[in-house]
Amino acid sequence: MQITINLPDSLDQTFDETDWFREIAIALFEQERISLRRASKISGMEAMNFQKQLADRGICVHYDLEELEQDVERLQARGWL
């Protein structure tokens, strides 16, 4: 398996372990190897913040039926639907 990671141009000396996990999660998600939910967990970010990172980079969020069903279940469990 080969995974390509596109690092931001702003890479500098402060790039730490957290940044690496975020970049790996973004690469895996962009290459459709993991779900949005899994990618946000790997990155250590809340799902909405992770989605913002994707949007800032022009990466499309692939959102499938299984993820929709999981989201609906979570909302129902919280009494929001």
mmCIF file of the C-alpha atoms, coordinates in Angstrom:
data_MODEL
# 
_entry.id   MODEL 
# 
loop_
_atom_site.group_PDB 
_atom_site.id 
_atom_site.type_symbol 
_atom_site.label_atom_id 
_atom_site.label_alt_id 
_atom_site.label_comp_id 
_atom_site.label_asym_id 
_atom_site.label_entity_id 
_atom_site.label_seq_id 
_atom_site.pdbx_PDB_ins_code 
_atom_site.Cartn_x 
_atom_site.Cartn_y 
_atom_site.Cartn_z 
_atom_site.occupancy 
_atom_site.B_iso_or_equiv 
_atom_site.pdbx_formal_charge 
_atom_site.auth_seq_id 
_atom_site.auth_comp_id 
_atom_site.auth_asym_id 
_atom_site.auth_atom_id 
_atom_site.pdbx_PDB_model_num 
ATOM 1  C CA . MET A 1 1  ? 0.000   0.000  0.000  1.00 0.00 ? 1  MET A CA 1 
ATOM 2  C CA . GLN A 1 2  ? 1.222   3.456  -0.832 1.00 0.00 ? 2  GLN A CA 1 
ATOM 3  C CA . ILE A 1 3  ? -0.071  6.591  0.835  1.00 0.00 ? 3  ILE A CA 1 
ATOM 4  C CA . THR A 1 4  ? 0.807   10.035 -0.451 1.00 0.00 ? 4  THR A CA 1 
ATOM 5  C CA . ILE A 1 5  ? 0.897   12.873 2.062  1.00 0.00 ? 5  ILE A CA 1 
ATOM 6  C CA . ASN A 1 6  ? 0.706   16.454 0.805  1.00 0.00 ? 6  ASN A CA 1 
ATOM 7  C CA . LEU A 1 7  ? 2.266   18.599 3.495  1.00 0.00 ? 7  LEU A CA 1 
ATOM 8  C CA . PRO A 1 8  ? 1.284   22.250 3.787  1.00 0.00 ? 8  PRO A CA 1 
ATOM 9  C CA . ASP A 1 9  ? 3.689   24.865 2.482  1.00 0.00 ? 9  ASP A CA 1 
ATOM 10 C CA . SER A 1 10 ? 3.691   26.415 5.944  1.00 0.00 ? 10 SER A CA 1 
ATOM 11 C CA . LEU A 1 11 ? 5.655   23.461 7.345  1.00 0.00 ? 11 LEU A CA 1 
ATOM 12 C CA . ASP A 1 12 ? 8.149   24.751 9.896  1.00 0.00 ? 12 ASP A CA 1 
ATOM 13 C CA . GLN A 1 13 ? 10.078  23.799 13.025 1.00 0.00 ? 13 GLN A CA 1 
ATOM 14 C CA . THR A 1 14 ? 6.923   23.710 15.156 1.00 0.00 ? 14 THR A CA 1 
ATOM 15 C CA . PHE A 1 15 ? 5.459   20.770 13.192 1.00 0.00 ? 15 PHE A CA 1 
ATOM 16 C CA . ASP A 1 16 ? 4.861   18.232 15.963 1.00 0.00 ? 16 ASP A CA 1 
ATOM 17 C CA . GLU A 1 17 ? 3.338   14.792 16.524 1.00 0.00 ? 17 GLU A CA 1 
ATOM 18 C CA . THR A 1 18 ? -0.201  16.190 16.546 1.00 0.00 ? 18 THR A CA 1 
ATOM 19 C CA . ASP A 1 19 ? 0.428   17.800 13.159 1.00 0.00 ? 19 ASP A CA 1 
ATOM 20 C CA . TRP A 1 20 ? 1.714   14.496 11.754 1.00 0.00 ? 20 TRP A CA 1 
ATOM 21 C CA . PHE A 1 21 ? -1.398  12.636 12.911 1.00 0.00 ? 21 PHE A CA 1 
ATOM 22 C CA . ARG A 1 22 ? -3.599  15.316 11.338 1.00 0.00 ? 22 ARG A CA 1 
ATOM 23 C CA . GLU A 1 23 ? -1.720  15.113 8.030  1.00 0.00 ? 23 GLU A CA 1 
ATOM 24 C CA . ILE A 1 24 ? -1.845  11.311 7.989  1.00 0.00 ? 24 ILE A CA 1 
ATOM 25 C CA . ALA A 1 25 ? -5.574  11.369 8.744  1.00 0.00 ? 25 ALA A CA 1 
ATOM 26 C CA . ILE A 1 26 ? -6.191  13.891 5.961  1.00 0.00 ? 26 ILE A CA 1 
ATOM 27 C CA . ALA A 1 27 ? -4.179  11.829 3.467  1.00 0.00 ? 27 ALA A CA 1 
ATOM 28 C CA . LEU A 1 28 ? -5.937  8.576  4.393  1.00 0.00 ? 28 LEU A CA 1 
ATOM 29 C CA . PHE A 1 29 ? -9.335  10.238 4.173  1.00 0.00 ? 29 PHE A CA 1 
ATOM 30 C CA . GLU A 1 30 ? -8.596  11.993 0.888  1.00 0.00 ? 30 GLU A CA 1 
ATOM 31 C CA . GLN A 1 31 ? -7.471  8.683  -0.616 1.00 0.00 ? 31 GLN A CA 1 
ATOM 32 C CA . GLU A 1 32 ? -10.720 7.081  0.654  1.00 0.00 ? 32 GLU A CA 1 
ATOM 33 C CA . ARG A 1 33 ? -8.948  4.585  2.894  1.00 0.00 ? 33 ARG A CA 1 
ATOM 34 C CA . ILE A 1 34 ? -10.791 5.615  6.076  1.00 0.00 ? 34 ILE A CA 1 
ATOM 35 C CA . SER A 1 35 ? -14.083 7.272  6.984  1.00 0.00 ? 35 SER A CA 1 
ATOM 36 C CA . LEU A 1 36 ? -14.542 10.866 8.044  1.00 0.00 ? 36 LEU A CA 1 
ATOM 37 C CA . ARG A 1 37 ? -15.311 9.713  11.567 1.00 0.00 ? 37 ARG A CA 1 
ATOM 38 C CA . ARG A 1 38 ? -12.146 7.602  11.784 1.00 0.00 ? 38 ARG A CA 1 
ATOM 39 C CA . ALA A 1 39 ? -10.030 10.367 10.256 1.00 0.00 ? 39 ALA A CA 1 
ATOM 40 C CA . SER A 1 40 ? -11.236 12.923 12.779 1.00 0.00 ? 40 SER A CA 1 
ATOM 41 C CA . LYS A 1 41 ? -10.414 10.492 15.598 1.00 0.00 ? 41 LYS A CA 1 
ATOM 42 C CA . ILE A 1 42 ? -6.905  9.853  14.255 1.00 0.00 ? 42 ILE A CA 1 
ATOM 43 C CA . SER A 1 43 ? -6.332  13.575 13.889 1.00 0.00 ? 43 SER A CA 1 
ATOM 44 C CA . GLY A 1 44 ? -7.494  14.180 17.456 1.00 0.00 ? 44 GLY A CA 1 
ATOM 45 C CA . MET A 1 45 ? -9.939  16.788 16.196 1.00 0.00 ? 45 MET A CA 1 
ATOM 46 C CA . GLU A 1 46 ? -13.673 17.204 16.567 1.00 0.00 ? 46 GLU A CA 1 
ATOM 47 C CA . ALA A 1 47 ? -15.448 16.153 13.361 1.00 0.00 ? 47 ALA A CA 1 
ATOM 48 C CA . MET A 1 48 ? -16.539 19.700 12.473 1.00 0.00 ? 48 MET A CA 1 
ATOM 49 C CA . ASN A 1 49 ? -13.023 21.093 12.945 1.00 0.00 ? 49 ASN A CA 1 
ATOM 50 C CA . PHE A 1 50 ? -11.614 18.268 10.856 1.00 0.00 ? 50 PHE A CA 1 
ATOM 51 C CA . GLN A 1 51 ? -14.155 19.013 8.123  1.00 0.00 ? 51 GLN A CA 1 
ATOM 52 C CA . LYS A 1 52 ? -13.090 22.665 8.203  1.00 0.00 ? 52 LYS A CA 1 
ATOM 53 C CA . GLN A 1 53 ? -9.470  21.557 7.672  1.00 0.00 ? 53 GLN A CA 1 
ATOM 54 C CA . LEU A 1 54 ? -10.620 19.554 4.660  1.00 0.00 ? 54 LEU A CA 1 
ATOM 55 C CA . ALA A 1 55 ? -12.646 22.469 3.284  1.00 0.00 ? 55 ALA A CA 1 
ATOM 56 C CA . ASP A 1 56 ? -9.708  24.860 3.756  1.00 0.00 ? 56 ASP A CA 1 
ATOM 57 C CA . ARG A 1 57 ? -7.662  22.531 1.534  1.00 0.00 ? 57 ARG A CA 1 
ATOM 58 C CA . GLY A 1 58 ? -10.405 22.046 -1.039 1.00 0.00 ? 58 GLY A CA 1 
ATOM 59 C CA . ILE A 1 59 ? -10.857 18.367 -0.149 1.00 0.00 ? 59 ILE A CA 1 
ATOM 60 C CA . CYS A 1 60 ? -14.332 16.987 -0.789 1.00 0.00 ? 60 CYS A CA 1 
ATOM 61 C CA . VAL A 1 61 ? -16.049 15.212 2.087  1.00 0.00 ? 61 VAL A CA 1 
ATOM 62 C CA . HIS A 1 62 ? -17.195 11.786 0.912  1.00 0.00 ? 62 HIS A CA 1 
ATOM 63 C CA . TYR A 1 63 ? -20.190 11.023 3.039  1.00 0.00 ? 63 TYR A CA 1 
ATOM 64 C CA . ASP A 1 64 ? -21.781 7.645  2.418  1.00 0.00 ? 64 ASP A CA 1 
ATOM 65 C CA . LEU A 1 65 ? -25.077 6.071  3.427  1.00 0.00 ? 65 LEU A CA 1 
ATOM 66 C CA . GLU A 1 66 ? -23.508 4.138  6.323  1.00 0.00 ? 66 GLU A CA 1 
ATOM 67 C CA . GLU A 1 67 ? -22.147 7.350  7.850  1.00 0.00 ? 67 GLU A CA 1 
ATOM 68 C CA . LEU A 1 68 ? -25.533 9.041  7.419  1.00 0.00 ? 68 LEU A CA 1 
ATOM 69 C CA . GLU A 1 69 ? -27.232 6.148  9.201  1.00 0.00 ? 69 GLU A CA 1 
ATOM 70 C CA . GLN A 1 70 ? -24.695 6.321  12.059 1.00 0.00 ? 70 GLN A CA 1 
ATOM 71 C CA . ASP A 1 71 ? -25.278 10.059 12.406 1.00 0.00 ? 71 ASP A CA 1 
ATOM 72 C CA . VAL A 1 72 ? -29.050 9.580  12.468 1.00 0.00 ? 72 VAL A CA 1 
ATOM 73 C CA . GLU A 1 73 ? -28.692 6.889  15.159 1.00 0.00 ? 73 GLU A CA 1 
ATOM 74 C CA . ARG A 1 74 ? -26.529 9.212  17.273 1.00 0.00 ? 74 ARG A CA 1 
ATOM 75 C CA . LEU A 1 75 ? -29.022 12.056 16.911 1.00 0.00 ? 75 LEU A CA 1 
ATOM 76 C CA . GLN A 1 76 ? -31.927 9.774  17.835 1.00 0.00 ? 76 GLN A CA 1 
ATOM 77 C CA . ALA A 1 77 ? -30.034 8.444  20.860 1.00 0.00 ? 77 ALA A CA 1 
ATOM 78 C CA . ARG A 1 78 ? -29.632 12.033 22.047 1.00 0.00 ? 78 ARG A CA 1 
ATOM 79 C CA . GLY A 1 79 ? -33.298 12.775 21.448 1.00 0.00 ? 79 GLY A CA 1 
ATOM 80 C CA . TRP A 1 80 ? -32.569 15.315 18.726 1.00 0.00 ? 80 TRP A CA 1 
ATOM 81 C CA . LEU A 1 81 ? -34.705 13.525 16.116 1.00 0.00 ? 81 LEU A CA 1 
# 
